[in-house]
Amino acid sequence: MNAQLAIAPITNAWDNFRGATHIGHITDERDYEEATRVADELLGIGAMDEGHPSHSLFMTISDLIYAYDQRHYPVPKVSGVQILRFLMEQHDLKQNQLPEIGRQSVVSEILAGKRSLTVDHIRNLSARFGISPAAFF
């Protein structure tokens, strides 16, 4: 036999929580700003630490913020070549300064879309720039 869940106390606690924090499902920028403000306060008292008593609350609010961000501010897909171009620009590198890929002509062909980055290229570039290989996929 399933015990019936007592919804009334949960609803009352939820209403009290919402009244105190204005946190819940994030539907607009005002909700988002309030959730971010509360998350920042929790971060300030150490709630990111798994042992902190407010860690679960911090993580729940962070999940709400993340879900809103994914719906309203999606990150555009970036190709491995675009990542390579960005890294070259940030590090002021020329095509002949990437021994992780090989000769300048190979780099040129990759940047022109005539060749693809290989697993070895990605492994070597990831090591050089200290980034995850997943960035190139």
VMD Tcl script that draws the C-alpha trace (Angstrom):
set ca {
  {0.00 0.00 0.00}
  {1.36 3.41 -0.99}
  {1.31 6.08 1.67}
  {-0.35 9.21 0.43}
  {2.00 12.16 0.16}
  {0.98 15.11 2.31}
  {0.94 17.87 -0.32}
  {-0.43 20.68 1.89}
  {2.72 21.03 4.07}
  {4.92 20.91 0.98}
  {2.81 23.57 -0.74}
  {2.88 25.76 2.38}
  {6.66 25.42 2.68}
  {7.01 26.20 -1.05}
  {4.81 29.30 -0.72}
  {6.89 30.48 2.26}
  {10.11 29.85 0.34}
  {8.81 31.70 -2.75}
  {7.66 34.59 -0.55}
  {11.09 34.90 1.06}
  {13.23 34.43 -2.05}
  {11.05 34.94 -5.13}
  {12.79 31.80 -6.44}
  {10.96 29.23 -8.53}
  {10.57 28.41 -12.18}
  {12.34 31.24 -14.01}
  {10.00 32.74 -16.58}
  {11.49 36.18 -17.25}
  {14.51 38.41 -16.69}
  {13.22 39.61 -13.32}
  {13.03 36.03 -12.05}
  {16.46 35.37 -13.56}
  {18.03 38.36 -11.83}
  {16.54 37.35 -8.49}
  {17.73 33.77 -8.84}
  {21.19 34.99 -9.76}
  {21.22 37.34 -6.76}
  {20.32 34.52 -4.37}
  {22.86 32.16 -5.99}
  {25.57 34.82 -5.61}
  {24.68 35.25 -1.92}
  {24.84 31.49 -1.39}
  {28.14 31.35 -3.24}
  {29.43 34.08 -0.93}
  {28.72 31.99 2.16}
  {30.43 28.91 0.72}
  {27.40 26.95 -0.49}
  {29.32 25.59 -3.49}
  {31.16 23.32 -1.05}
  {29.37 19.96 -0.99}
  {29.56 19.87 2.81}
  {27.81 23.23 3.25}
  {24.25 22.99 4.63}
  {22.95 25.16 1.76}
  {24.75 23.26 -1.00}
  {21.61 21.50 -2.26}
  {19.74 24.81 -2.37}
  {22.61 26.43 -4.26}
  {22.72 23.57 -6.77}
  {18.93 23.65 -7.28}
  {18.97 27.39 -7.99}
  {21.99 26.92 -10.27}
  {20.05 24.26 -12.20}
  {17.14 26.68 -12.63}
  {19.50 29.39 -13.88}
  {21.22 26.94 -16.25}
  {17.88 25.79 -17.70}
  {16.82 29.40 -18.31}
  {20.19 30.18 -19.93}
  {19.86 27.18 -22.24}
  {16.39 28.27 -23.35}
  {17.08 31.98 -23.76}
  {20.82 32.28 -24.44}
  {21.85 29.20 -26.41}
  {25.53 28.96 -27.21}
  {26.06 28.74 -30.96}
  {27.83 25.65 -32.29}
  {31.46 26.39 -33.10}
  {33.53 24.21 -35.41}
  {36.99 22.89 -34.66}
  {38.40 25.14 -37.37}
  {36.78 28.17 -35.74}
  {38.35 27.15 -32.42}
  {41.71 26.81 -34.15}
  {41.36 30.26 -35.75}
  {40.44 31.76 -32.36}
  {43.44 30.14 -30.66}
  {45.76 31.34 -33.42}
  {44.42 34.88 -33.05}
  {44.60 34.87 -29.25}
  {48.18 33.59 -29.27}
  {49.22 35.67 -32.30}
  {50.25 32.56 -34.22}
  {50.93 32.18 -37.91}
  {50.19 29.02 -39.88}
  {53.84 27.97 -39.75}
  {53.86 28.13 -35.94}
  {51.68 25.09 -35.35}
  {53.96 22.04 -35.28}
  {51.10 20.18 -33.57}
  {49.42 20.04 -36.98}
  {52.41 19.88 -39.27}
  {53.61 21.91 -42.20}
  {52.15 25.31 -43.01}
  {50.48 23.87 -46.09}
  {48.54 21.36 -43.97}
  {47.41 24.12 -41.60}
  {46.35 26.19 -44.61}
  {44.30 23.31 -46.04}
  {42.59 22.76 -42.67}
  {41.76 26.45 -42.30}
  {40.40 26.48 -45.88}
  {38.19 23.47 -45.19}
  {40.06 21.20 -47.61}
  {41.24 18.89 -44.83}
  {39.91 17.98 -41.42}
  {41.64 18.05 -38.09}
  {42.76 14.54 -37.18}
  {42.58 12.92 -33.76}
  {46.34 13.47 -33.40}
  {46.01 17.16 -34.34}
  {43.27 17.62 -31.75}
  {45.19 15.73 -29.07}
  {48.31 17.83 -29.70}
  {46.44 21.15 -29.88}
  {44.54 20.34 -26.69}
  {47.79 19.66 -24.87}
  {49.45 22.80 -26.19}
  {46.60 25.15 -25.31}
  {45.40 23.36 -22.19}
  {41.84 22.86 -23.39}
  {39.58 19.85 -23.65}
  {39.69 17.94 -26.93}
  {35.87 18.20 -26.88}
  {36.23 21.88 -27.81}
  {37.14 20.81 -31.34}
  {34.02 18.69 -31.89}
}
mol new
graphics top color blue
foreach p $ca { graphics top sphere $p radius 0.5 }
foreach p [lrange $ca 0 end-1] q [lrange $ca 1 end] { graphics top cylinder $p $q radius 0.2 }
display resetview
